[in-house]
Amino acid sequence: MNGARKTHFDRRYFHFDFARERIYHEQEMNELLDILAALGYNGLCVYVEGALDFEAFPGSIRPGVLTRDNVRWLVEACCKRGMVCIPMTNLVGHMEHFMVQERFAHLAKGELYQLDFARSEAEAFALTIVDDFIDMFATDVLHIGGDEVELEEAEQGAYARFLAALCHKLLDRGVRPGIWSDMIWMNPQLIDFFPKEVEVYDWNYYGHRSASLSMWKSKGFERIYACPCENSWEGFINAQRISGHLKSQLEPDVELDEIEAFLQDAVDTEIRNGVITTWSHEYGNPFWAQLVPIARAGLFMSGDWVPGAPIDEQVELLLFGRHTPYTAVTRTLQTLVQKPLQDLRSVLDPGTARKALYHRGKLFDLLDAAPDIGPGLITSFERALPAITEQLTAWTPASYREELCHMALELSVANIRAAIELLRVGSQASAHYKQAAELQYVNREESAACLRQAIRTFAPLLAAYDALAEVLDAVSEASGHSRSDAVRLQHRKQDIVHMIRGIERCISFVNGKADQGQLPLPAWKKYIRYCVMLQPIRGYPVLEDESAR
């Protein structure tokens, strides 16, 4: 196959998620744009949502949002590299940045973070957002979102009319609107509401799905983009898989690194536009550990690589100008860490093992699942770490770019080490606790000893949290990675401390020294939630003074 002729895309864009707490960091953005240009990209889609220093609305949602000066620099930096810069927001769903604010809360649809488009002032509010984006970015293309909106069947027509009206108003101003495809793909009767000049970003993150591309093309839409994802938000590292989500094709299967599957669908459908998406680089998800699929997709769209040909060496030389352990570490993480998580998807979402370190709800999910899945995952994870650690130790970064990538992989490893210890707590501490409950009225001393053993399993977890915090601080200092993660990490560590104190309190139950006497040990799952959140256990007395916290 002639790669240059058959896989060259006219528009080869990269989607960067700035909205999810990313902090503007000019040196980092300059490095990213250099990489994208070297990989053949000719456009940057910057997903901002509400992380913009709006002139129409005083105040900003967080420190480090894009200012007018930042935007001017970004647009000029793209232009110097022969790249367009396309701003992206959301004007119906995913309006968290707006609807979380009291001044806009009345515009929300109930408790959802989406605009109530049925309100008379909804369109004016949306157009006010549009005005600032067009003005700051001096753009003739604006992506206005529209994806993942929760709708009743009776609301579908109103949703389409609202979004289509915004599209018409943008076109009247000489601005091409872009929308995500999912709401129309899942409800094709809505497609005729939209003018054919709308740019369609057909996102599909799970293998092949040529049918959706064909649908838009058959309806005469002028500009359609195939939008796969590197999928690192699903775990510790980027990895591809198939799923029936949004009617994705379940056959043929894809390899862990095969991000170009949906791009090949575009080639076969004679569509020559692609956008590689990245999402949610928060909860310890390091962006700079995810460059391999970005490189692979850029080379595919540029016609500089044909599937089946060796690519790791090409990626290394383009990224770093020399050989490093980067691609080898990525592959090890995919096969020995991410693949086992994907295989357990029916039991646990693959992203939970990482997010549990930062997110309280996920923390409990992982602890609950650990007795069943913990031993197998721990074995696989620990197989991966020695070689990775050796490779990263031997790698001395020779540039800022290499430093970013090295630290990002170190963050992935630190996340994995902490997840291993959390899985151990969930499987081993719970086992010791349950044994203590069995022995409580048989042998108090042995029961208390089991509880002390449960407490000892937490010590390596606390140490892993401290080590993770150090790496996270270094990553946040050198890049735009969210500093909120450091705060989340400390909160979860404090949750662990509360669990330890709760188990210590159980020893007094066993010995009959509590105010309530020799209380039967509460059920493990309910008790750890009580220790952390003081969530009452039905039928059980309050076990501590809630004012103590």
C-alpha positions as CSV (number, residue, x, y, z in Angstrom):
1,M,0.0,0.0,0.0
2,N,1.3,3.5,-0.8
3,G,1.0,5.2,2.6
4,A,1.5,8.7,1.4
5,R,-1.3,8.4,-1.3
6,K,-3.8,6.4,0.6
7,T,-3.6,7.7,4.2
8,H,-2.8,11.4,3.8
9,F,-5.4,13.5,5.5
10,D,-6.1,17.2,4.6
11,R,-6.8,18.1,8.2
12,R,-4.7,16.5,10.8
13,Y,-5.7,17.9,14.1
14,F,-4.8,17.2,17.7
15,H,-7.3,17.8,20.5
16,F,-5.9,19.0,23.8
17,D,-8.0,19.0,26.9
18,F,-7.3,22.2,28.7
19,A,-10.7,22.3,30.4
20,R,-10.1,19.6,33.0
21,E,-8.1,21.6,35.4
22,R,-5.1,22.0,33.1
23,I,-3.0,25.1,34.1
24,Y,-1.6,27.3,31.3
25,H,2.1,26.6,31.0
26,E,3.7,28.4,28.0
27,Q,7.0,26.4,27.9
28,E,5.0,23.2,27.9
29,M,2.7,24.3,25.2
30,N,5.6,25.4,23.1
31,E,7.1,22.0,23.4
32,L,3.8,20.3,22.5
33,L,3.4,22.4,19.4
34,D,6.9,21.5,18.3
35,I,6.1,17.8,18.7
36,L,2.8,18.1,16.8
37,A,4.5,19.9,13.9
38,A,7.2,17.3,13.7
39,L,4.5,14.6,13.6
40,G,2.7,16.2,10.7
41,Y,-0.2,17.8,12.5
42,N,-1.6,21.0,11.0
43,G,-4.2,21.9,13.6
44,L,-4.7,22.2,17.4
45,C,-8.2,21.9,18.8
46,V,-8.0,23.3,22.3
47,Y,-10.9,22.2,24.4
48,V,-11.5,25.1,26.8
49,E,-15.1,24.8,27.9
50,G,-15.3,27.5,30.6
51,A,-11.6,27.7,31.5
52,L,-11.3,31.1,29.8
53,D,-10.8,34.5,31.3
54,F,-14.2,35.7,30.0
55,E,-14.6,39.4,29.5
56,A,-18.3,39.1,29.6
57,F,-18.2,37.4,33.1
58,P,-15.9,38.8,35.8
59,G,-13.8,36.2,37.7
60,S,-12.5,32.9,36.5
61,I,-13.3,29.3,37.4
62,R,-9.8,28.6,38.7
63,P,-6.2,29.9,38.6
64,G,-4.4,29.3,35.3
65,V,-7.2,29.6,32.9
66,L,-6.5,31.0,29.4
67,T,-6.3,34.8,29.3
68,R,-6.5,37.0,26.2
69,D,-2.7,37.2,26.2
70,N,-2.3,33.4,26.5
71,V,-4.8,32.9,23.6
72,R,-2.9,35.5,21.4
73,W,0.4,33.7,22.1
74,L,-1.2,30.3,21.4
75,V,-2.8,31.3,18.1
76,E,0.5,33.0,16.9
77,A,2.5,30.0,18.0
78,C,0.3,27.7,16.0
79,C,0.4,30.0,12.9
80,K,4.2,30.0,13.0
81,R,4.2,26.2,12.7
82,G,1.6,26.2,9.9
83,M,-1.2,25.1,12.2
84,V,-4.7,26.4,12.8
85,C,-6.0,26.8,16.3
86,I,-9.6,25.9,16.8
87,P,-11.3,26.8,20.2
88,M,-13.8,24.3,21.6
89,T,-16.4,24.9,24.3
90,N,-19.8,23.3,25.1
91,L,-23.1,25.1,25.0
92,V,-25.6,22.5,26.2
93,G,-24.0,19.6,28.1
94,H,-20.7,19.5,29.9
95,M,-21.2,23.1,31.2
96,E,-19.8,22.3,34.6
97,H,-17.6,25.4,34.7
98,F,-20.7,27.6,34.3
99,M,-23.4,25.7,36.1
100,V,-21.4,25.2,39.3
101,Q,-21.5,28.9,39.8
102,E,-24.3,30.4,41.8
103,R,-24.8,33.3,39.3
104,F,-25.5,30.8,36.5
105,A,-27.2,28.0,38.6
106,H,-30.7,29.1,37.6
107,L,-29.8,28.3,34.0
108,A,-29.0,24.6,34.8
109,K,-31.4,21.8,34.0
110,G,-32.3,20.6,37.5
111,E,-29.2,19.2,39.2
112,L,-27.4,18.5,35.9
113,Y,-24.4,20.4,34.7
114,Q,-26.1,21.2,31.4
115,L,-27.9,24.3,30.1
116,D,-31.7,24.2,30.3
117,F,-32.2,25.1,26.6
118,A,-35.9,25.5,27.2
119,R,-35.4,28.7,29.2
120,S,-36.0,31.9,27.3
121,E,-32.6,33.4,28.2
122,A,-30.6,30.2,27.3
123,E,-29.8,31.3,23.7
124,A,-28.6,34.8,24.7
125,F,-26.4,33.2,27.4
126,A,-24.9,30.8,24.9
127,L,-24.2,33.5,22.4
128,T,-22.5,35.6,25.1
129,I,-20.0,32.7,25.6
130,V,-19.6,32.5,21.8
131,D,-18.8,36.2,21.5
132,D,-15.8,36.0,23.8
133,F,-14.4,32.9,22.1
134,I,-14.7,34.5,18.6
135,D,-13.2,37.7,19.8
136,M,-10.3,36.3,21.7
137,F,-9.3,33.6,19.2
138,A,-10.1,35.7,16.1
139,T,-11.4,32.5,14.7
140,D,-13.7,31.5,11.8
141,V,-14.3,28.1,13.3
142,L,-15.8,27.4,16.7
143,H,-16.6,24.0,18.2
144,I,-19.7,24.4,20.3
145,G,-20.0,20.8,21.7
146,G,-23.5,19.4,22.0
147,D,-22.4,15.9,23.2
148,E,-23.6,13.6,26.0
149,V,-26.7,15.6,26.8
150,E,-29.2,13.9,29.1
151,L,-32.6,14.1,27.3
152,E,-36.0,12.7,27.6
153,E,-37.4,11.4,24.3
154,A,-39.8,14.4,24.1
155,E,-36.9,16.8,24.4
156,Q,-34.9,15.6,21.5
157,G,-36.5,17.9,18.9
158,A,-36.1,21.0,21.1
159,Y,-32.4,20.1,21.7
160,A,-31.7,19.8,18.0
161,R,-33.6,23.1,17.2
162,F,-31.6,24.9,19.9
163,L,-28.2,23.7,18.8
164,A,-29.0,24.1,15.1
165,A,-30.2,27.7,15.8
166,L,-26.8,28.5,17.3
167,C,-25.1,26.9,14.3
168,H,-27.2,29.2,11.9
169,K,-26.3,32.3,13.9
170,L,-22.6,31.4,13.8
171,L,-22.8,30.8,10.0
172,D,-24.5,34.2,9.6
173,R,-21.4,35.8,11.3
174,G,-19.0,34.0,9.0
175,V,-18.0,31.4,11.6
176,R,-18.2,27.6,10.9
177,P,-19.7,25.8,13.9
178,G,-18.4,22.4,14.9
179,I,-20.4,19.8,16.9
180,W,-19.8,16.4,18.3
181,S,-21.6,13.6,16.6
182,D,-23.0,11.3,19.3
183,M,-26.4,12.8,20.0
184,I,-27.3,12.8,16.2
185,W,-25.7,9.4,15.6
186,M,-27.8,7.9,18.3
187,N,-30.9,9.9,17.2
188,P,-30.5,10.1,13.4
189,Q,-34.0,11.7,13.0
190,L,-32.4,14.9,14.3
191,I,-29.8,15.2,11.5
192,D,-32.0,17.3,9.1
193,F,-32.2,20.1,11.6
194,F,-28.5,21.0,11.0
195,P,-27.1,23.0,8.1
196,K,-24.6,21.0,5.9
197,E,-21.8,23.6,6.6
198,V,-21.6,22.4,10.3
199,E,-18.3,20.6,10.9
200,V,-19.0,17.2,12.3
201,Y,-16.5,15.7,14.8
202,D,-17.4,12.0,14.8
203,W,-15.9,10.6,18.0
204,N,-15.5,6.9,18.4
205,Y,-13.0,5.7,21.0
206,Y,-13.5,1.9,20.6
207,G,-12.1,0.4,17.4
208,H,-13.9,0.6,14.1
209,R,-17.2,2.3,13.2
210,S,-17.4,3.2,9.6
211,A,-21.2,3.4,9.7
212,S,-21.3,6.7,11.5
213,L,-18.9,8.3,9.0
214,S,-21.0,7.0,6.1
215,M,-24.2,8.4,7.7
216,W,-22.9,11.9,7.8
217,K,-21.3,11.7,4.4
218,S,-24.5,10.4,2.8
219,K,-26.4,13.4,4.2
220,G,-24.1,15.8,2.4
221,F,-22.2,17.3,5.3
222,E,-19.2,19.1,3.9
223,R,-16.6,18.5,6.6
224,I,-16.4,15.4,8.7
225,Y,-13.7,14.4,11.1
226,A,-12.9,10.9,12.4
227,C,-12.0,11.4,16.1
228,P,-10.4,8.4,17.9
229,C,-8.9,8.8,21.4
230,E,-5.7,7.7,23.1
231,N,-7.9,6.5,26.0
232,S,-5.4,7.1,28.9
233,W,-8.4,8.3,31.0
234,E,-9.4,4.7,31.3
235,G,-6.3,3.6,33.3
236,F,-2.6,4.1,33.9
237,I,-1.6,4.3,30.2
238,N,-3.1,4.7,26.8
239,A,-4.6,1.5,25.4
240,Q,-7.1,0.7,22.7
241,R,-10.0,-1.8,22.9
242,I,-13.3,-2.5,21.3
243,S,-16.7,-1.9,22.8
244,G,-20.3,-1.6,21.7
245,H,-20.5,1.9,23.2
246,L,-22.5,4.2,20.9
247,K,-22.9,1.3,18.4
248,S,-19.2,0.8,17.8
249,Q,-18.3,-2.2,15.8
250,L,-17.2,-5.2,17.8
251,E,-15.3,-6.8,15.0
252,P,-12.5,-6.8,14.0
253,D,-10.6,-6.5,17.3
254,V,-7.9,-3.9,17.8
255,E,-4.4,-4.1,19.2
256,L,-3.5,-2.2,22.4
257,D,-1.7,0.5,20.4
258,E,-4.0,0.6,17.3
259,I,-5.3,4.1,17.6
260,E,-5.5,4.4,13.8
261,A,-8.4,1.9,13.5
262,F,-11.1,4.6,13.2
263,L,-8.8,6.7,11.0
264,Q,-8.6,3.7,8.6
265,D,-12.4,3.7,8.5
266,A,-12.2,7.4,7.4
267,V,-9.7,6.4,4.6
268,D,-12.1,3.7,3.5
269,T,-15.0,6.1,3.5
270,E,-12.9,8.7,1.5
271,I,-12.9,11.2,4.4
272,R,-9.7,13.0,4.8
273,N,-10.0,14.7,8.2
274,G,-8.9,13.4,11.6
275,V,-8.7,14.6,15.2
276,I,-6.8,12.7,17.8
277,T,-8.5,13.4,21.2
278,T,-7.1,13.4,24.7
279,W,-9.2,13.8,27.8
280,S,-9.1,14.3,31.5
281,H,-5.4,14.6,32.5
282,E,-6.3,14.8,36.1
283,Y,-6.6,12.3,39.0
284,G,-3.0,11.5,38.4
285,N,-3.3,10.9,34.7
286,P,0.0,12.3,33.2
287,F,-0.4,13.7,29.7
288,W,3.3,13.3,28.7
289,A,3.2,9.6,29.2
290,Q,0.7,9.3,26.3
291,L,2.8,10.5,23.3
292,V,3.1,7.1,21.5
293,P,-0.5,7.0,20.1
294,I,-0.3,10.7,19.3
295,A,2.8,10.1,17.3
296,R,1.4,7.0,15.6
297,A,-1.8,8.8,14.6
298,G,0.1,11.8,13.3
299,L,2.3,9.7,11.1
300,F,-0.6,7.7,9.8
301,M,-2.6,10.8,8.9
302,S,0.5,12.4,7.3
303,G,1.1,9.3,5.1
304,D,4.5,8.8,6.8
305,W,3.8,5.3,8.2
306,V,1.9,2.3,7.0
307,P,0.3,-0.1,9.6
308,G,2.4,-3.2,10.0
309,A,5.7,-1.4,9.4
310,P,8.1,-0.9,12.4
311,I,7.3,2.3,14.2
312,D,8.9,2.5,17.6
313,E,12.3,3.6,16.3
314,Q,10.6,6.2,14.1
315,V,8.6,7.5,17.0
316,E,11.7,7.7,19.3
317,L,13.7,9.6,16.7
318,L,10.9,12.1,16.0
319,L,10.1,12.7,19.6
320,F,13.6,12.8,21.1
321,G,16.2,12.7,18.2
322,R,17.7,9.6,19.9
323,H,16.7,6.2,21.4
324,T,15.2,6.3,24.9
325,P,13.2,3.8,26.9
326,Y,10.0,5.7,26.3
327,T,8.2,3.4,23.8
328,A,9.4,0.3,25.5
329,V,8.0,1.4,28.9
330,T,4.7,2.4,27.3
331,R,4.4,-1.1,25.8
332,T,5.1,-2.8,29.1
333,L,2.5,-0.7,30.8
334,Q,0.0,-1.5,28.2
335,T,0.5,-5.3,28.3
336,L,1.2,-6.0,32.0
337,V,-0.8,-3.2,33.6
338,Q,-3.6,-1.9,31.3
339,K,-4.6,-5.1,29.6
340,P,-5.3,-7.0,32.9
341,L,-7.5,-4.1,33.9
342,Q,-9.4,-4.1,30.6
343,D,-9.9,-7.9,31.0
344,L,-11.7,-7.2,34.3
345,R,-14.0,-4.5,32.9
346,S,-17.1,-6.5,33.7
347,V,-16.1,-6.3,37.4
348,L,-14.5,-2.9,37.6
349,D,-14.0,0.1,35.4
350,P,-10.3,0.1,34.3
351,G,-9.8,3.7,35.4
352,T,-10.8,2.9,39.0
353,A,-7.4,1.6,40.0
354,R,-5.8,5.0,39.4
355,K,-8.7,7.2,40.3
356,A,-9.1,5.5,43.6
357,L,-5.9,7.2,44.8
358,Y,-7.6,10.6,44.3
359,H,-11.4,10.1,44.4
360,R,-13.3,8.9,47.5
361,G,-16.0,7.1,45.7
362,K,-13.5,5.2,43.5
363,L,-11.5,4.5,46.6
364,F,-14.4,2.5,48.1
365,D,-15.1,0.8,44.7
366,L,-11.5,-0.5,44.6
367,L,-11.4,-1.6,48.2
368,D,-14.7,-3.5,47.7
369,A,-13.5,-5.3,44.6
370,A,-10.0,-6.0,45.9
371,P,-10.6,-9.4,47.6
372,D,-11.6,-10.8,44.3
373,I,-9.3,-9.0,41.8
374,G,-6.5,-7.8,44.0
375,P,-4.1,-10.8,44.0
376,G,-4.1,-11.3,40.2
377,L,-3.6,-7.6,39.5
378,I,-0.9,-7.2,42.1
379,T,1.0,-10.1,40.5
380,S,0.7,-8.6,37.0
381,F,1.6,-5.1,38.2
382,E,4.6,-6.3,40.1
383,R,5.9,-8.2,37.0
384,A,5.9,-4.9,35.1
385,L,7.7,-2.7,37.6
386,P,11.3,-4.1,37.9
387,A,12.2,-3.7,34.2
388,I,10.4,-0.3,34.0
389,T,12.2,1.0,37.1
390,E,15.5,-0.1,35.7
391,Q,14.9,1.6,32.4
392,L,13.7,4.8,34.0
393,T,16.7,4.9,36.4
394,A,19.1,4.4,33.5
395,W,17.4,7.2,31.4
396,T,19.0,10.6,32.0
397,P,16.8,13.2,30.3
398,A,18.7,15.4,27.9
399,S,16.1,18.1,27.3
400,Y,13.0,19.6,28.8
401,R,10.9,17.3,26.6
402,E,12.6,14.2,27.8
403,E,12.3,15.5,31.4
404,L,8.5,15.9,31.0
405,C,8.2,12.4,29.5
406,H,10.5,10.8,32.1
407,M,8.5,12.4,35.0
408,A,5.2,11.5,33.5
409,L,6.2,7.8,33.3
410,E,7.5,8.0,36.9
411,L,4.1,9.4,37.9
412,S,2.5,6.4,36.2
413,V,4.8,4.1,38.1
414,A,4.1,5.9,41.4
415,N,0.4,5.6,40.8
416,I,0.8,1.9,40.1
417,R,2.8,1.3,43.3
418,A,0.2,3.1,45.4
419,A,-2.6,1.1,43.7
420,I,-0.8,-2.1,44.5
421,E,-0.7,-1.2,48.2
422,L,-4.4,-0.1,48.1
423,L,-5.3,-3.5,46.5
424,R,-3.3,-5.2,49.3
425,V,-5.2,-3.3,51.9
426,G,-8.5,-4.1,50.3
427,S,-7.7,-7.8,50.1
428,Q,-5.5,-8.5,53.1
429,A,-6.7,-6.0,55.7
430,S,-10.3,-7.0,55.0
431,A,-9.3,-10.7,55.4
432,H,-7.6,-10.0,58.8
433,Y,-10.6,-7.9,59.9
434,K,-13.1,-10.7,59.0
435,Q,-10.9,-13.2,60.8
436,A,-11.0,-11.0,63.8
437,A,-14.8,-10.9,63.7
438,E,-14.9,-14.7,63.6
439,L,-12.6,-14.9,66.6
440,Q,-14.1,-12.1,68.6
441,Y,-16.2,-14.3,70.9
442,V,-13.9,-17.3,70.7
443,N,-10.4,-15.9,71.5
444,R,-10.2,-12.2,72.2
445,E,-6.4,-12.1,72.1
446,E,-6.2,-13.7,68.7
447,S,-9.0,-11.5,67.5
448,A,-7.1,-8.4,68.6
449,A,-4.0,-9.7,67.0
450,C,-5.8,-10.0,63.7
451,L,-6.9,-6.4,63.9
452,R,-3.3,-5.3,64.6
453,Q,-2.2,-7.3,61.6
454,A,-4.9,-5.5,59.5
455,I,-3.5,-2.2,60.7
456,R,0.1,-3.1,59.7
457,T,-1.0,-3.6,56.1
458,F,-1.7,0.1,55.9
459,A,1.9,1.2,56.5
460,P,3.2,0.5,53.0
461,L,0.2,2.3,51.6
462,L,0.9,5.5,53.5
463,A,4.5,5.3,52.4
464,A,3.4,4.9,48.8
465,Y,1.1,7.9,49.1
466,D,4.1,10.0,50.3
467,A,6.2,8.8,47.4
468,L,3.5,9.6,45.0
469,A,3.0,13.1,46.4
470,E,6.7,13.9,45.7
471,V,6.5,12.8,42.1
472,L,3.2,14.6,41.6
473,D,4.6,17.8,43.0
474,A,7.6,17.6,40.5
475,V,5.2,17.0,37.6
476,S,3.0,19.9,38.5
477,E,6.0,22.2,39.0
478,A,7.4,21.4,35.5
479,S,4.1,21.3,33.5
480,G,0.5,22.4,33.5
481,H,-0.7,19.3,35.4
482,S,-3.5,20.1,37.9
483,R,-2.3,21.1,41.3
484,S,-5.7,20.0,42.6
485,D,-4.4,16.4,42.4
486,A,-2.0,17.1,45.2
487,V,-4.9,18.2,47.4
488,R,-7.1,15.2,46.4
489,L,-4.2,12.9,47.2
490,Q,-3.8,14.4,50.7
491,H,-7.6,14.1,51.3
492,R,-7.5,10.4,50.4
493,K,-4.5,9.8,52.6
494,Q,-6.4,11.3,55.4
495,D,-9.3,8.9,54.6
496,I,-6.8,6.1,55.0
497,V,-5.7,7.4,58.4
498,H,-9.4,7.5,59.5
499,M,-9.7,3.9,58.5
500,I,-6.6,3.0,60.6
501,R,-8.0,4.8,63.6
502,G,-11.3,3.0,63.1
503,I,-9.7,-0.4,63.2
504,E,-7.7,0.7,66.3
505,R,-11.0,1.5,67.9
506,C,-12.2,-2.0,67.1
507,I,-9.6,-3.5,69.4
508,S,-11.4,-1.8,72.3
509,F,-14.7,-3.5,71.1
510,V,-12.9,-6.9,71.2
511,N,-11.5,-6.3,74.6
512,G,-14.8,-5.0,75.9
513,K,-13.3,-1.6,76.8
514,A,-15.5,0.6,74.6
515,D,-18.2,2.7,76.1
516,Q,-20.7,0.4,74.5
517,G,-19.0,-2.8,75.8
518,Q,-18.0,-5.7,73.6
519,L,-19.8,-4.6,70.4
520,P,-19.8,-7.1,67.6
521,L,-17.4,-5.8,64.9
522,P,-19.4,-4.0,62.2
523,A,-19.4,-5.3,58.6
524,W,-16.1,-4.3,56.9
525,K,-17.6,-2.4,53.9
526,K,-20.0,-0.5,56.0
527,Y,-17.4,0.2,58.7
528,I,-14.7,1.7,56.5
529,R,-17.3,4.1,55.0
530,Y,-18.3,5.1,58.5
531,C,-14.7,5.7,59.5
532,V,-14.2,8.0,56.6
533,M,-17.5,9.7,56.2
534,L,-19.3,9.1,59.5
535,Q,-22.0,7.5,57.4
536,P,-24.3,5.9,59.9
537,I,-24.5,2.2,60.1
538,R,-28.2,1.3,60.4
539,G,-29.0,-0.4,63.7
540,Y,-25.5,0.4,65.1
541,P,-24.7,3.0,67.7
542,V,-22.7,6.1,66.9
543,L,-19.1,5.1,67.6
544,E,-17.4,8.4,68.1
545,D,-18.0,12.1,68.7
546,E,-18.8,13.5,65.2
547,S,-17.6,16.9,66.3
548,A,-14.1,15.6,66.6
549,R,-13.8,16.3,62.8
